[in-house]
Amino acid sequence: MFVVDPNPTFTHPVKVKVPVDGGYEEQSFKVTFNVIPTDEVADFDLGNGEGSTAFLRRAVKHMDDLIGKDEKPVPYSDKLRDLLLGQLYVRKALARAYFDAMSGAQSGN
């Protein structure tokens, strides 16, 4: 059976290679993504910063498992999303997680 959902979402872990002195530290958090229709994806210019930022703002619905430097939970907000989108290593991880999930869904069909 196939479930018809006019506004599908999915939640996946996102692994981020965070630059640290002398290398990287792998950290992760959970992201709930909106499934963006194929024709709408084509409207975004993913080859430039502005277009990819707009795409990621549309794709990210919610983020979980985020903590601050004080190790206390940080609640999700659009302002926090935009702050994280300003970090290249976070952007790359989000885009990779979204497109990996979507391509995995396609290959399973």
TORFISE-283445 format. One record per atom (N, C-alpha, C, CB): x negated, y, z; residue number from 1; atom name; residue in one letter. Coordinates in pm, whole numbers, always signed. Last residue first. Glycine has a CB too. Example, Ala and Ser with C-alpha at 12.3 -4.5 7.8 and 13.67 -1.06 7.14 Angstrom:
# residues 2
      c1      c2      c3    i  at  aa
   -1285    -225    +708    2   N   S
   -1367    -106    +714    2  CA   S
   -1290      +3    +787    2   C   S
   -1408     -60    +572    2  CB   S
   -1319    -569    +780    1   N   A
   -1230    -450    +780    1  CA   A
   -1320    -330    +780    1   C   A
   -1131    -447    +905    1  CB   A
***
This chain:
# residues 109
      c1      c2      c3    i  at  aa
   -1211    +255    -543  109   N   N
   -1086    +243    -620  109  CA   N
   -1109    +177    -752  109   C   N
   -1022    +378    -640  109  CB   N
   -1456    +293    -437  108   N   G
   -1374    +187    -378  108  CA   G
   -1245    +165    -453  108   C   G
   -1344    +219    -235  108  CB   G
   -1556    +511    -561  107   N   S
   -1611    +383    -600  107  CA   S
   -1532    +266    -543  107   C   S
   -1755    +374    -557  107  CB   S
   -1407    +713    -430  106   N   Q
   -1387    +688    -572  106  CA   Q
   -1438    +550    -612  106   C   Q
   -1455    +794    -655  106  CB   Q
   -1508    +705    -172  105   N   A
   -1365    +680    -192  105  CA   A
   -1337    +645    -338  105   C   A
   -1281    +804    -148  105  CB   A
   -1769    +778    -226  104   N   G
   -1742    +645    -172  104  CA   G
   -1596    +607    -188  104   C   G
   -1779    +638     -25  104  CB   G
   -1729   +1039    -303  103   N   S
   -1777    +944    -404  103  CA   S
   -1758    +802    -355  103   C   S
   -1924    +969    -436  103  CB   S
   -1640   +1147     -59  102   N   M
   -1552   +1148    -176  102  CA   M
   -1599   +1049    -282  102   C   M
   -1544   +1290    -235  102  CB   M
   -1864   +1107    +105  101   N   A
   -1734   +1047    +141  101  CA   A
   -1642   +1040     +19  101   C   A
   -1667   +1128    +254  101  CB   A
   -2053   +1259     -33  100   N   D
   -2075   +1115     -13  100  CA   D
   -1943   +1045     +19  100   C   D
   -2177   +1091     +99  100  CB   D
   -1935   +1513     -11   99   N   F
   -1943   +1449    -142   99  CA   F
   -1975   +1300    -133   99   C   F
   -2048   +1519    -227   99  CB   F
   -1951   +1553    +273   98   N   Y
   -1825   +1563    +200   98  CA   Y
   -1833   +1485     +68   98   C   Y
   -1791   +1711    +172   98  CB   Y
   -2226   +1518    +330   97   N   A
   -2126   +1434    +395   97  CA   A
   -1994   +1435    +318   97   C   A
   -2103   +1480    +539   97  CB   A
   -2339   +1724    +170   96   N   R
   -2374   +1584    +146   96  CA   R
   -2269   +1490    +206   96   C   R
   -2514   +1552    +205   96  CB   R
   -2229   +1950    +294   95   N   A
   -2200   +1921    +152   95  CA   A
   -2228   +1774    +121   95   C   A
   -2283   +2012     +59   95  CB   A
   -2341   +1925    +552   94   N   L
   -2196   +1927    +533   94  CA   L
   -2159   +1890    +389   94   C   L
   -2140   +2066    +567   94  CB   L
   -2617   +1938    +497   93   N   A
   -2561   +1819    +561   93  CA   A
   -2410   +1812    +541   93   C   A
   -2595   +1819    +711   93  CB   A
   -2639   +2195    +388   92   N   K
   -2676   +2078    +307   92  CA   K
   -2613   +1952    +366   92   C   K
   -2830   +2064    +300   92  CB   K
   -2558   +2349    +610   91   N   R
   -2484   +2354    +483   91  CA   R
   -2510   +2229    +400   91   C   R
   -2524   +2480    +401   91  CB   R
   -2766   +2293    +789   90   N   V
   -2628   +2254    +823   90  CA   V
   -2544   +2249    +695   90   C   V
   -2566   +2353    +926   90  CB   V
   -2987   +2401    +661   89   N   Y
   -2987   +2258    +691   89  CA   Y
   -2849   +2207    +732   89   C   Y
   -3087   +2230    +802   89  CB   Y
   -2915   +2677    +644   88   N   L
   -2929   +2594    +525   88  CA   L
   -2921   +2446    +555   88   C   L
   -3059   +2625    +456   88  CB   L
   -2680   +2846    +822   87   N   Q
   -2802   +2768    +839   87  CA   Q
   -2812   +2666    +726   87   C   Q
   -2804   +2697    +979   87  CB   Q
   -2435   +2956    +789   86   N   G
   -2550   +3042    +763   86  CA   G
   -2683   +2970    +778   86   C   G
   -2546   +3159    +856   86  CB   G
   -2258   +2775    +884   85   N   L
   -2277   +2779    +739   85  CA   L
   -2392   +2870    +699   85   C   L
   -2148   +2824    +671   85  CB   L
   -2258   +2848   +1153   84   N   L
   -2328   +2727   +1113   84  CA   L
   -2351   +2721    +962   84   C   L
   -2250   +2604   +1157   84  CB   L
   -2101   +3081   +1133   83   N   L
   -2236   +3088   +1188   83  CA   L
   -2317   +2967   +1143   83   C   L
   -2231   +3097   +1342   83  CB   L
   -1863   +2973   +1038   82   N   D
   -1937   +3064    +952   82  CA   D
   -2081   +3082   +1001   82   C   D
   -1867   +3200    +946   82  CB   D
   -1789   +2820   +1263   81   N   R
   -1809   +2756   +1132   81  CA   R
   -1896   +2844   +1043   81   C   R
   -1673   +2727   +1063   81  CB   R
   -1755   +3028   +1449   80   N   L
   -1861   +2929   +1468   80  CA   L
   -1893   +2858   +1337   80   C   L
   -1821   +2827   +1576   80  CB   L
   -1532   +3150   +1331   79   N   K
   -1654   +3228   +1351   79  CA   K
   -1774   +3134   +1370   79   C   K
   -1640   +3323   +1472   79  CB   K
   -1341   +2953   +1349   78   N   D
   -1387   +2992   +1216   78  CA   D
   -1517   +3072   +1226   78   C   D
   -1280   +3074   +1143   78  CB   D
   -1434   +2726   +1612   77   N   S
   -1364   +2845   +1564   77  CA   S
   -1416   +2873   +1424   77   C   S
   -1385   +2970   +1660   77  CB   S
   -1463   +2480   +1867   76   N   Y
   -1462   +2517   +1725   76  CA   Y
   -1384   +2646   +1703   76   C   Y
   -1401   +2404   +1641   76  CB   Y
   -1647   +2525   +2172   75   N   P
   -1522   +2503   +2099   75  CA   P
   -1532   +2551   +1954   75   C   P
   -1407   +2574   +2170   75  CB   P
   -1913   +2348   +2296   74   N   V
   -1882   +2472   +2225   74  CA   V
   -1754   +2448   +2145   74   C   V
   -2001   +2518   +2132   74  CB   V
   -2011   +2203   +2607   73   N   P
   -1933   +2199   +2482   73  CA   P
   -1906   +2339   +2426   73   C   P
   -1801   +2126   +2504   73  CB   P
   -2348   +2258   +2719   72   N   K
   -2204   +2264   +2745   72  CA   K
   -2130   +2265   +2612   72   C   K
   -2167   +2391   +2830   72  CB   K
   -2620   +2281   +2687   71   N   E
   -2561   +2148   +2680   71  CA   E
   -2414   +2142   +2721   71   C   E
   -2640   +2054   +2766   71  CB   E
   -2724   +2524   +2644   70   N   D
   -2704   +2489   +2784   70  CA   D
   -2639   +2351   +2800   70   C   D
   -2617   +2594   +2852   70  CB   D
   -2708   +2544   +2374   69   N   K
   -2840   +2518   +2430   69  CA   K
   -2831   +2479   +2577   69   C   K
   -2930   +2641   +2414   69  CB   K
   -2387   +2378   +2317   68   N   G
   -2480   +2490   +2314   68  CA   G
   -2615   +2450   +2372   68   C   G
   -2422   +2608   +2391   68  CB   G
   -2246   +2125   +2105   67   N   I
   -2286   +2176   +2236   67  CA   I
   -2382   +2291   +2216   67   C   I
   -2351   +2064   +2321   67  CB   I
   -1989   +1950   +1940   66   N   L
   -2086   +2058   +1935   66  CA   L
   -2117   +2105   +2077   66   C   L
   -2033   +2177   +1848   66  CB   L
   -1784   +1769   +1880   65   N   D
   -1912   +1722   +1936   65  CA   D
   -2024   +1825   +1919   65   C   D
   -1953   +1590   +1870   65  CB   D
   -1626   +1885   +1573   64   N   D
   -1626   +1835   +1711   64  CA   D
   -1767   +1792   +1751   64   C   D
   -1527   +1717   +1728   64  CB   D
   -1456   +2103   +1354   63   N   M
   -1581   +2041   +1394   63  CA   M
   -1572   +2002   +1541   63   C   M
   -1702   +2137   +1370   63  CB   M
   -1225   +2130   +1078   62   N   H
   -1256   +2132   +1222   62  CA   H
   -1390   +2065   +1245   62   C   H
   -1145   +2062   +1304   62  CB   H
   -1225   +2168    +802   61   N   K
   -1104   +2198    +878   61  CA   K
   -1135   +2215   +1027   61   C   K
   -1000   +2088    +858   61  CB   K
   -1410   +2250    +527   60   N   V
   -1419   +2221    +671   60  CA   V
   -1292   +2266    +742   60   C   V
   -1543   +2292    +734   60  CB   V
   -1341   +2340    +267   59   N   A
   -1352   +2197    +296   59  CA   A
   -1349   +2165    +445   59   C   A
   -1479   +2142    +236   59  CB   A
   -1347   +2618    +269   58   N   R
   -1222   +2549    +230   58  CA   R
   -1225   +2402    +274   58   C   R
   -1201   +2558     +78   58  CB   R
   -1611   +2660    +337   57   N   R
   -1505   +2717    +422   57  CA   R
   -1372   +2647    +393   57   C   R
   -1491   +2870    +398   57  CB   R
   -1734   +2536    +118   56   N   L
   -1745   +2474    +251   56  CA   L
   -1642   +2531    +349   56   C   L
   -1886   +2495    +306   56  CB   L
   -1661   +2719     -89   55   N   F
   -1622   +2578     -95   55  CA   F
   -1624   +2515     +44   55   C   F
   -1713   +2501    -190   55  CB   F
   -1785   +2952      -2   54   N   A
   -1639   +2950     -17   54  CA   A
   -1588   +2806     -19   54   C   A
   -1596   +3023    -146   54  CB   A
   -2052   +2864     -18   53   N   T
   -1995   +2905    +111   53  CA   T
   -1843   +2900    +105   53   C   T
   -2043   +3047    +150   53  CB   T
   -2077   +2822    -291   52   N   S
   -2086   +2707    -203   52  CA   S
   -2033   +2739     -63   52   C   S
   -2230   +2658    -194   52  CB   S
   -2046   +3088    -383   51   N   G
   -1952   +2984    -424   51  CA   G
   -1956   +2863    -332   51   C   G
   -1981   +2940    -565   51  CB   G
   -2267   +3214    -260   50   N   E
   -2131   +3262    -237   50  CA   E
   -2028   +3155    -271   50   C   E
   -2105   +3387    -320   50  CB   E
   -2492   +3068    -360   49   N   G
   -2460   +3075    -218   49  CA   G
   -2317   +3114    -189   49   C   G
   -2551   +3171    -151   49  CB   G
   -2432   +2861    -652   48   N   N
   -2481   +2982    -584   48  CA   N
   -2429   +2986    -441   48   C   N
   -2438   +3109    -661   48  CB   N
   -2327   +2631    -754   47   N   G
   -2467   +2660    -784   47  CA   G
   -2519   +2788    -720   47   C   G
   -2485   +2669    -931   47  CB   G
   -2062   +2601    -727   46   N   L
   -2144   +2540    -623   46  CA   L
   -2292   +2566    -644   46   C   L
   -2118   +2392    -618   46  CB   L
   -1812   +2788    -778   45   N   D
   -1946   +2783    -837   45  CA   D
   -2040   +2732    -729   45   C   D
   -1992   +2924    -893   45  CB   D
   -1491   +2645    -785   44   N   F
   -1602   +2694    -703   44  CA   F
   -1733   +2683    -780   44   C   F
   -1610   +2616    -570   44  CB   F
   -1312   +2520    -951   43   N   D
   -1303   +2666    -942   43  CA   D
   -1419   +2726    -863   43   C   D
   -1172   +2706    -878   43  CB   D
   -1343   +2249    -916   42   N   A
   -1401   +2308   -1037   42  CA   A
   -1399   +2461   -1033   42   C   A
   -1326   +2259   -1160   42  CB   A
   -1183   +2207    -695   41   N   V
   -1329   +2201    -679   41  CA   V
   -1397   +2269    -797   41   C   V
   -1378   +2053    -666   41  CB   V
    -933   +2210    -816   40   N   E
    -971   +2322    -731   40  CA   E
   -1122   +2324    -708   40   C   E
    -896   +2315    -597   40  CB   E
    -927   +1969    -951   39   N   D
    -917   +2092   -1030   39  CA   D
    -954   +2215    -948   39   C   D
    -776   +2108   -1086   39  CB   D
    -945   +1790    -729   38   N   T
   -1051   +1799    -829   38  CA   T
   -1045   +1929    -908   38   C   T
   -1044   +1681    -923   38  CB   T
    -848   +1912    -405   37   N   P
    -814   +1855    -536   37  CA   P
    -923   +1884    -639   37   C   P
    -679   +1910    -586   37  CB   P
   -1019   +1834    -114   36   N   I
    -992   +1941    -209   36  CA   I
    -962   +1878    -345   36   C   I
   -1112   +2040    -219   36  CB   I
    -940   +1734    +199   35   N   V
    -967   +1682     +65   35  CA   V
    -925   +1790     -34   35   C   V
    -892   +1545     +39   35  CB   V
   -1095   +1881    +476   34   N   N
    -980   +1883    +387   34  CA   N
   -1023   +1819    +256   34   C   N
    -925   +2029    +366   34  CB   N
   -1266   +1711    +741   33   N   F
   -1268   +1778    +611   33  CA   F
   -1128   +1776    +549   33   C   F
   -1371   +1711    +516   33  CB   F
   -1394   +1726   +1051   32   N   T
   -1272   +1692    +979   32  CA   T
   -1270   +1779    +854   32   C   T
   -1142   +1715   +1068   32  CB   T
   -1697   +1610   +1176   31   N   V
   -1629   +1714   +1098   31  CA   V
   -1503   +1655   +1036   31   C   V
   -1723   +1772    +988   31  CB   V
   -1913   +1564   +1450   30   N   K
   -1801   +1516   +1368   30  CA   K
   -1735   +1634   +1300   30   C   K
   -1698   +1438   +1454   30  CB   K
   -2274   +1562   +1447   29   N   F
   -2145   +1607   +1500   29  CA   F
   -2037   +1555   +1407   29   C   F
   -2139   +1764   +1513   29  CB   F
   -2621   +1508   +1523   28   N   S
   -2497   +1482   +1451   28  CA   S
   -2378   +1542   +1523   28   C   S
   -2476   +1332   +1433   28  CB   S
   -2972   +1528   +1446   27   N   Q
   -2859   +1554   +1535   27  CA   Q
   -2732   +1526   +1455   27   C   Q
   -2861   +1703   +1591   27  CB   Q
   -3305   +1455   +1422   26   N   E
   -3173   +1424   +1368   26  CA   E
   -3069   +1445   +1477   26   C   E
   -3167   +1279   +1314   26  CB   E
   -3557   +1686   +1387   25   N   E
   -3484   +1608   +1485   25  CA   E
   -3346   +1581   +1425   25   C   E
   -3473   +1682   +1624   25  CB   E
   -3877   +1721   +1226   24   N   Y
   -3731   +1730   +1228   24  CA   Y
   -3676   +1646   +1342   24   C   Y
   -3671   +1684   +1093   24  CB   Y
   -4183   +1898   +1265   23   N   G
   -4102   +1798   +1197   23  CA   G
   -3953   +1827   +1204   23   C   G
   -4129   +1663   +1254   23  CB   G
   -4327   +2092   +1405   22   N   G
   -4398   +1975   +1355   22  CA   G
   -4312   +1872   +1286   22   C   G
   -4468   +1912   +1465   22  CB   G
   -4056   +2206   +1580   21   N   D
   -4201   +2220   +1566   21  CA   D
   -4262   +2088   +1519   21   C   D
   -4265   +2264   +1698   21  CB   D
   -3772   +2126   +1373   20   N   V
   -3833   +2153   +1503   20  CA   V
   -3984   +2162   +1480   20   C   V
   -3797   +2041   +1610   20  CB   V
   -3480   +2135   +1179   19   N   P
   -3624   +2161   +1186   19  CA   P
   -3666   +2192   +1330   19   C   P
   -3662   +2278   +1094   19  CB   P
   -3251   +1873   +1181   18   N   V
   -3279   +2006   +1234   18  CA   V
   -3430   +2028   +1240   18   C   V
   -3215   +2024   +1375   18  CB   V
   -3061   +1709    +980   17   N   K
   -3204   +1709   +1010   17  CA   K
   -3241   +1851   +1050   17   C   K
   -3291   +1660    +886   17  CB   K
   -2751   +1584   +1070   16   N   V
   -2826   +1704   +1034   16  CA   V
   -2971   +1687   +1074   16   C   V
   -2765   +1831   +1101   16  CB   V
   -2473   +1400    +981   15   N   K
   -2610   +1394   +1034   15  CA   K
   -2689   +1510    +979   15   C   K
   -2678   +1258    +999   15  CB   K
   -2146   +1386   +1067   14   N   V
   -2239   +1458    +981   14  CA   V
   -2375   +1456   +1049   14   C   V
   -2191   +1606    +954   14  CB   V
   -1879   +1152   +1064   13   N   P
   -1996   +1209   +1131   13  CA   P
   -2085   +1277   +1027   13   C   P
   -2076   +1100   +1209   13  CB   P
   -1553   +1249    +948   12   N   H
   -1677   +1172    +934   12  CA   H
   -1785   +1233   +1021   12   C   H
   -1722   +1166    +786   12  CB   H
   -1215   +1249    +881   11   N   T
   -1317   +1287    +978   11  CA   T
   -1435   +1192    +964   11   C   T
   -1260   +1285   +1123   11  CB   T
    -998   +1389    +635   10   N   F
   -1072   +1276    +689   10  CA   F
   -1179   +1329    +784   10   C   F
   -1136   +1191    +575   10  CB   F
    -679   +1467    +488    9   N   T
    -800   +1505    +560    9  CA   T
    -872   +1376    +599    9   C   T
    -768   +1593    +685    9  CB   T
    -434   +1562    +243    8   N   P
    -520   +1464    +309    8  CA   P
    -642   +1527    +377    8   C   P
    -565   +1360    +210    8  CB   P
    -159   +1666    +184    7   N   N
    -270   +1742    +242    7  CA   N
    -365   +1648    +315    7   C   N
    -218   +1852    +337    7  CB   N
     +24   +1481     +89    6   N   P
      +2   +1601      +9    6  CA   P
    -116   +1686     +60    6   C   P
    +127   +1685      +8    6  CB   P
     -20   +1145     +68    5   N   D
     -34   +1255    +164    5  CA   D
     -64   +1380     +84    5   C   D
    -148   +1226    +269    5  CB   D
     +82    +824     +37    4   N   V
     +83    +952     -34    4  CA   V
     +84   +1063     +71    4   C   V
    +206    +964    -131    4  CB   V
     -90    +529     +80    3   N   V
     -17    +634    +150    3  CA   V
     -31    +765     +73    3   C   V
     -69    +650    +297    3  CB   V
     -49    +222     -73    2   N   F
    -120    +350     -79    2  CA   F
     -33    +456     -15    2   C   F
    -156    +389    -226    2  CB   F
     -84    -118      +0    1   N   M
      +0      +0      +0    1  CA   M
     -88    +124      +0    1   C   M
     +95      +0    +121    1  CB   M
***
